[in-house]
């Protein structure tokens, strides 16, 4: 992932969001609250903070998909 941006609110469900920039230069909304997950590399586990992409949890995500609005 690239840069992380500030917090805003989802226009559909009003949940707090944070934003990141993908390796392709596109901005992606993330749920603002991170959760713990285990990342395993070469058999070694490390606990990391993870932000869920907001389109996976937002009840109104379909209204923001390309080609719909």
Buried (B, 14 or more C-beta within 10 A) or exposed (E): EEEEBEEEEBEBEEBEBBBBBEEEEEEBBBBBEEEEEEEEEEEEEEEEEEBBEBBEEBEEBEEBEEEEE
